Amino acid sequence: MNSEAPSTLPVMAILEESTTRAPSLRDRAAALGRVLRPRLETLAAPLKEVARAASSIFLCGSWKAGALLCATLLFMPRYFVFAMSACLLGGLMARLLQLPAAMRKDGTLLYNVFLSALAVAWITRGSTLGAGAVWGMLVVVTVYTLLLSAALWHWFPLRAGLPPLSVAFVVSFGSLLTFFPHWAANTSLLDMGLPDEPVLPYVASAFLRSMGTILFLPNVWAGIAVMCAVMVWSRVAMINAIVGYAGGILVVKMLEACGLQWLGWFAGHNYLLAGMALGAVYFVPSWSSLALAFVAGGVAALHVAAVQHFLRGSGWEYLPLPYLLTIWSLLCCLRLREKPGTLLPVAGVFENPESAAAALALAEHRFPHRHETHVLLPTAREVTVTQGFDDKLSHRGEWKHALDFEVHDAAGNACPPGCDDNLSRYYTQGLEVRAPGAGEILRVVDGVADNAPGGCNFASNWGNHLILRLDYGGIVKLAHFMKNGILVKTGQRVGAGELLGYCGNSGRSPVPHIHLHNQASAETGAPTAPFCLTNFFTRTDHGVRWNFASVPKVGARIAPATVSITVLGTLAHFAPGAATYRISSEGSVAYETITTTLDESGRYLIRRGGESLTLVLGLHALQITQSSLSGRSQLLRLISLAMPTVPFAYQSGMNWEDCVALQPKQHGRALAGVFAPYAGHDHLRVSTRHALHPTPQRLHLTTTMAEAGGDVPREIEFTIEPIRGLTCLTAHFQDHDVVFTQTDFTPTLPNGDLE
């Protein structure tokens, strides 16, 4: 299982092989687009900031949904003008104050400004102020809300660990209601001039009015427009909004049955916002989060009743205070859970809740051990796992997460036949033990004598052992070294794979073996914690299988996987650029162009239009970690199936498995996305192998699908080269083949611009 000798990369020879052709009309148009794109993006940036500010009211950040919400304000052109003006002014102020650009671009800094502008537009309708005074008030409120938003976005997460949400808007609008209550009273009596509402059941009308109320437009038609805008972003979020509203209205009916006189029906925006936020935004959509959305709506209704009772007559009782109290109280409560269960917080940034649910489901299949400590096999030899987790002998109870390794011969013997009473003849005795990761040595015990074969020293359970604190988390214990066989000292730093000592038969050890476990604390005898091995080979009946991260079974013969310089050299030398592919299928020919760029963290971003794949060079493999596919690019879809993982290791005959998401068909895709978080996502197991021995010029790989049919091929053959990346891909479907051949590659700067 040794890797081949290092090799070099003839980069210049590869570049000289680049195929060039005369610029076509498509090339000229693409070049013109690259020139105009930065200018158009500069002009559109402020408008996108306004759109994202509008969509951030619903915690989504989609500029498309925000644009529709802004269009909804045209029911009241006054609202539209005030909101646009305030957000543009707020964006300008944020730039002058050099506030974080990311907060401005994603809408988190300006959406309170957006809402406060609507509040000014609403309350000044009932005033006698002149236009100059009204616009002056808008400027003052905008600047105040912006500064307060920035301050709260700094304080709340750091001090309270909670999102500030719309606190700045509540303070600004509450101040207006306090200072000018007669304006608010006059405005409430004015006709808003909204379209006549259709005849609908009372509950449906109340729900739609609540949707519109969020934008100060309590009208069914406005609510329908708002609902459509939210559904452009996420239909799952709308489902949770409806469920949250149902939970709130149930509490409203219960309190009314108890004789409470209050305006619970007119505060429905609190219920649906709370349900949407907790059921689909802060937690990954699932049946548990749907139940949480229902509970959140009911809790919001109780908060509405309390706020209306204590703040009656102040105007503040109509502000979204119950929504804020609901989010904060439930988030604090759920943080006390000892185990997350099926209600999982969203980790990362996703396009919408559907994407978050799909990403989590795929991660559960691809990386089931992602939250556990990953350790390397602590030896350079092939070993056999002789005891695993929760096994029959000593790995029980508080110490169940542990593995034992021994060296066996081809017949499975731990020593030559007839030598089982001779300690020195055991293959594992004196075996080099290496560091399973980089870290600091916390403890060393090295003076315990080795046992005779078959004996155990129960007075010194662990025998000669050491404890290693890993730099990336985890406290590892390696036990049963030979007497005076540990070569490192307490406080010493070691690198991954560094020699620690030699295996023996000390402590509770009848035969020489390496004991490995991860523990909860640094004390000797502390309970063990889950962990997994990473980057290792397993010998199987079908060859050698590479494992990214797993817990091997008892009896498995495993060995560490070493990096192939040839494979790593190819995968680490993709160049950013635009690649054009000739597509041949059943006599027809077409062309497709994809671009490869690098982001700030060094990830490869492969794009075509609005679709993209994100590839990461990790410690042990090149892996696709994110995908945003709509089905329009067949090439990106096939790449996602063919190479979800390509390890840096190489061994003749090696293969590896991974899991990929099955995209729903183009027809019915939206409907499938709605029910997938609750009905389950479809996944496909794929197996990949090197079809030919890797060379410095190219890698030839073949991926086989566990289930073929429809738009899933039975096998994909592909070739990867340095600089150019994917140069050829052939997908074998049941009744035809599709061949992608790279015909042109134009290198660019990492961000995609031409040099």
Secondary structure, DSSP 8 states (H G I E B T S, - for coil): ----------HHHHHHT-------HHHHHHHHHHHHHHHHHHHHHHHHHHHHHHHGGGT---HHHHHHHHHHGGGSHHHHHHHHHHHHHHHHHHHHTT--HHHHHTSTTTHHHHHHHHHHHHHGGGS---HHHHHHHHHHHHHHHHHHHHHHHHHIIIII-S--TTHHHHHHHHHHHHH-HHHHHHHHHS-----------HHHHHHHHHHHHTTT--SHHHHHHHHHHHHHH-HHHHHHHHHHHHHHHHHHHHHHHTT-----GGGHHHHHHHHHIIIIISB--SHHHHHHHHHHHHHHHHHHHHHHHHTTTSSGGGSSHHHHHHHHHHHHHHTT-SS-TT--B--S--SSHHHHHHHHHHHHHH-TTTTSEEE--S-SS-EEEEE-TT-SSS--GGG-SEEEEE---TTS-SS-TT-TT-GGGSTTTT-EEE-SSSEEEEEEE----B--TT---TTSTT-EEEEEEETTS-EEEEEEEEEEEE---TT-EE-TT-EEEEE--BSS-SS--EEEEEESSSSTT--EE-EEEEEEEEEETTEEEEEEEE---TT-EEEE--B-HHHHHHHTTB--EEEEEEEEETTEEEEEEEEEEE-TT--EEEEETTEEEEEEE-SSEEEEEEEE--SS-HHHHHHHHH-SEEESB--TTEEEEEEEE----STTHHHHHHHHHHH---EEEEEEEESS---SS-EEEEEEESS-BTTB-SEEEEEEETBTEEEEEEEE-SS-EEEEEEEEEEE--TTS---
